[in-house]
Amino acid sequence: MELITTDLSDAHPEADTLPMVYKSFGGRKRFAGRVRTLRVREDNALVRQVLEEEGKGQVLVVDCGGSLRTALLGGNLARLAWERGWTGVVVHGAVRDTAELQSLSLGILALAATPKKSAKEGQGEVDVPLELWGVRILPGSFLVADEDGLLLLPAPPSGGQSGG
């Protein structure tokens, strides 16, 4: 069952939504899964650490304060995410290696692209509540993303766990 944000928003008017201010960089335009969160600042060492875990169809939401100075996800980490079974990565910041990202069947949303790599110091917080665009994103919530935006539910909607 394909999950569509507009239909889910109609069925769940209490659901939080984020506008589609993100650009799709991955080969998968629609995706859904349980949320893992990460707060970092121009440092992707923790992004790698989390993506090395088994994804189990989850979505990693990374908040770097919207910084576009360095990329938090590139081709190597995206391939790792895909190989480990993640369904998507949302970066409130920048990515790089965009041609390679497009070749993977992985949902990848970010504000922009930049060629500059990030620091590798391991600074940040894993599985903490985030706030993006005035919306609180909790670890363990269920995110659905498509061309119209991102929708957050406390649990998967009946009838499906992931979008296609």
C-alpha positions as CSV (number, residue, x, y, z in Angstrom):
1,M,0.0,0.0,0.0
2,E,1.4,3.3,-1.0
3,L,1.1,6.0,1.6
4,I,0.2,9.5,0.3
5,T,0.6,12.5,2.5
6,T,-2.5,14.4,1.3
7,D,-4.8,11.4,1.9
8,L,-3.2,10.7,5.3
9,S,-3.5,14.4,6.2
10,D,-7.2,14.3,5.4
11,A,-7.7,11.1,7.4
12,H,-5.5,12.4,10.3
13,P,-6.1,16.2,10.6
14,E,-4.2,16.2,14.0
15,A,-1.0,15.0,12.3
16,D,1.9,17.4,12.1
17,T,3.2,18.3,8.7
18,L,6.3,19.9,7.3
19,P,6.2,21.8,4.0
20,M,8.1,20.5,1.1
21,V,11.0,23.0,1.3
22,Y,13.4,20.1,0.8
23,K,14.7,19.0,-2.5
24,S,14.6,15.3,-3.4
25,F,18.1,14.0,-4.1
26,G,17.5,10.2,-3.9
27,G,16.2,7.7,-6.4
28,R,13.1,7.1,-4.2
29,K,10.7,10.1,-4.2
30,R,8.1,8.6,-1.8
31,F,9.2,6.9,1.4
32,A,8.0,6.2,5.0
33,G,9.2,4.7,8.2
34,R,9.9,5.0,11.9
35,V,12.0,8.0,12.8
36,R,15.5,8.1,14.2
37,T,16.8,11.6,15.0
38,L,20.2,13.2,15.1
39,R,21.3,16.8,15.9
40,V,24.7,17.8,14.7
41,R,26.6,20.9,13.5
42,E,28.6,20.5,10.3
43,D,29.9,17.1,11.5
44,N,28.8,13.8,10.0
45,A,30.6,11.3,12.1
46,L,27.4,10.5,14.1
47,V,25.5,10.3,10.8
48,R,27.8,7.4,9.8
49,Q,27.6,5.8,13.2
50,V,23.8,5.7,13.1
51,L,23.6,4.6,9.4
52,E,25.9,1.7,10.2
53,E,23.1,0.2,12.3
54,E,20.5,-2.0,10.7
55,G,17.9,0.4,9.2
56,K,14.9,-1.9,9.4
57,G,13.0,0.5,7.1
58,Q,13.6,3.5,9.3
59,V,14.0,7.2,8.3
60,L,16.9,9.2,9.8
61,V,16.1,12.9,10.3
62,V,19.3,15.0,10.7
63,D,19.1,18.5,12.0
64,C,22.2,20.7,11.5
65,G,20.5,23.9,12.0
66,G,19.9,24.4,8.3
67,S,23.6,25.0,7.7
68,L,24.6,24.8,4.0
69,R,28.3,25.2,4.5
70,T,29.1,21.5,4.6
71,A,27.4,18.3,3.4
72,L,26.2,15.8,6.0
73,L,25.5,13.1,3.5
74,G,27.3,12.0,0.4
75,G,27.5,9.0,-1.9
76,N,29.3,6.7,0.5
77,L,27.0,7.3,3.5
78,A,23.9,7.1,1.2
79,R,25.1,3.7,-0.2
80,L,25.7,2.5,3.4
81,A,22.1,3.6,4.4
82,W,20.7,1.8,1.4
83,E,22.8,-1.4,2.1
84,R,21.7,-1.4,5.8
85,G,18.0,-1.2,5.0
86,W,17.2,2.4,5.7
87,T,14.3,3.8,3.7
88,G,15.2,7.4,3.8
89,V,17.3,10.3,5.2
90,V,16.0,13.8,5.7
91,V,18.8,16.4,6.1
92,H,17.9,19.8,7.4
93,G,21.1,21.0,5.7
94,A,23.1,20.0,2.7
95,V,24.2,16.9,0.8
96,R,26.8,16.2,-1.9
97,D,27.6,13.6,-4.6
98,T,24.1,14.3,-6.1
99,A,24.5,12.2,-9.2
100,E,25.4,9.2,-7.0
101,L,22.5,9.9,-4.6
102,Q,20.0,9.9,-7.5
103,S,21.2,6.4,-8.5
104,L,20.2,4.8,-5.1
105,S,16.7,3.5,-4.3
106,L,16.7,5.6,-1.1
107,G,14.6,8.6,-0.1
108,I,17.0,11.6,0.4
109,L,15.6,15.0,1.2
110,A,17.8,18.1,1.9
111,L,17.7,21.8,1.6
112,A,20.6,22.0,-0.9
113,A,23.8,20.5,-2.2
114,T,27.4,21.7,-1.6
115,P,30.7,20.1,-2.5
116,K,32.4,20.7,0.8
117,K,32.7,17.7,3.2
118,S,31.9,18.0,6.9
119,A,34.0,17.6,10.0
120,K,34.4,14.1,11.5
121,E,34.6,14.8,15.2
122,G,31.5,12.9,16.4
123,Q,29.8,15.9,18.0
124,G,26.1,15.8,18.4
125,E,23.1,14.1,19.9
126,V,21.3,10.9,18.8
127,D,17.6,10.1,19.3
128,V,16.6,13.5,20.7
129,P,13.5,15.5,20.0
130,L,14.0,17.9,17.1
131,E,12.1,21.0,16.0
132,L,12.0,21.9,12.3
133,W,9.7,24.5,10.9
134,G,7.8,24.7,14.2
135,V,7.1,21.0,14.3
136,R,8.4,18.7,17.0
137,I,9.9,15.5,15.6
138,L,10.1,12.7,18.1
139,P,12.3,9.5,17.8
140,G,10.0,6.6,17.1
141,S,7.3,8.6,15.4
142,F,6.3,7.6,11.8
143,L,7.2,9.8,8.9
144,V,5.7,9.7,5.4
145,A,7.3,11.8,2.7
146,D,6.3,12.5,-0.9
147,E,6.2,15.4,-3.3
148,D,3.6,17.3,-1.2
149,G,5.5,17.3,2.1
150,L,6.3,15.3,5.2
151,L,3.7,14.0,7.6
152,L,4.3,12.8,11.1
153,L,2.1,10.3,12.9
154,P,2.6,8.7,16.3
155,A,2.4,5.2,14.7
156,P,2.1,3.7,11.2
157,P,-1.3,4.1,9.7
158,S,-3.3,0.9,9.4
159,G,-2.6,-1.0,6.3
160,G,1.1,-0.3,5.7
161,Q,4.5,0.4,7.1
162,S,6.3,1.9,4.1
163,G,5.8,3.8,1.0
164,G,7.1,2.9,-2.4
